[in-house]
């Protein structure tokens, strides 16, 4: 992983964890933790994590639909739209 402006060393995290956490929350972007110049982990704000999880859920549902279509199974348009409304309602929370 290339070094970027959105990275911080594990040592810096240890020296000033509050500042690093505030930086992650404010940026809304992942922050790569590095050790000896190499990426080791990624920090995300709770908001970014929850947004990513919602997006992954939508993608899983789309993939499931693709598999069902390929296998000849499927659902009515009404059920698909109701499921989509349910997912979108949770995403707005």
N, C-alpha and C positions, 0 to 999 in steps of 0.2 A: 504494500500500500504506500502510495507516495505521501511524503510529508506535506501537510497543508496548514493553512492558517487556522483550521478547525481541529487542532490537536493540542494536547497538553501532556507533559511527562508525568509519570506516576509520582516522581519526586515532587513536582509542583503541586499535584493533587494532595500529597501528604502534608506539604507546607501550608497550603491555604485551601482546604476543602470547601469552605463556604464560598469563596470567590469563584471557584470552578463550578460549583453547583449553580450559582447565580448566572454565570456565563452560559451554561447549558439552557437554563430556563429562559433567559432573555433571547437567545439566538434562535430557538425553535429548530435547530439543526443538530445532528449528532456531533459529538465531540469524541475524537479518537484519543484513547490513552496510549501513550508510547512508553516503552522501556528500552533504554539503550538505542533510541532512534527507530525502534520497530513497533508497529501497531500491535497492541495486546488485547484491547477491549474497546467497547464503544459505550458512551454515556448518552442517554436520551432524557429529555424532560418527560414528565408524565403525560403532558398534552401530546407531544410528538409520538410517544409510545402508543397511546390510545388511538390516535389518528391512524397510525400504521396498522394496528390490529383491526380497525374497522375496514381499512382498505384491503387487508388480507382476507377478511371474511367475505367481502364482496367478490374478490377474485376466486376464492374457493367455491362460492356459489355458481359463478360463471363456468368454472371448470367442471363442476358437477353437472350443470346443464348440458355442456358440450358432450360429456360422456354419455349422458342419458339419450341425447339426440342420436349419437353414433350407434348406440345399442338398440335404437328403435323404441325406447321408452320416452315418456315425456309427461308434461303436466299441461293443464289448461292455461290459457293466457290469464284468466282471472286469478288462478293460484300463483302463478309467477309474479304477477303485479302485486298481489297481497304480500308475498314474501319480500319483494323489493321494497314495498312501503314499510314493512317491519324493520328491515335492515337500515333503511334511510332514517326512520324515526329514532332508532338507537344512535345513529351517527350524529344526529342533531343535539343530543344530550350533552 
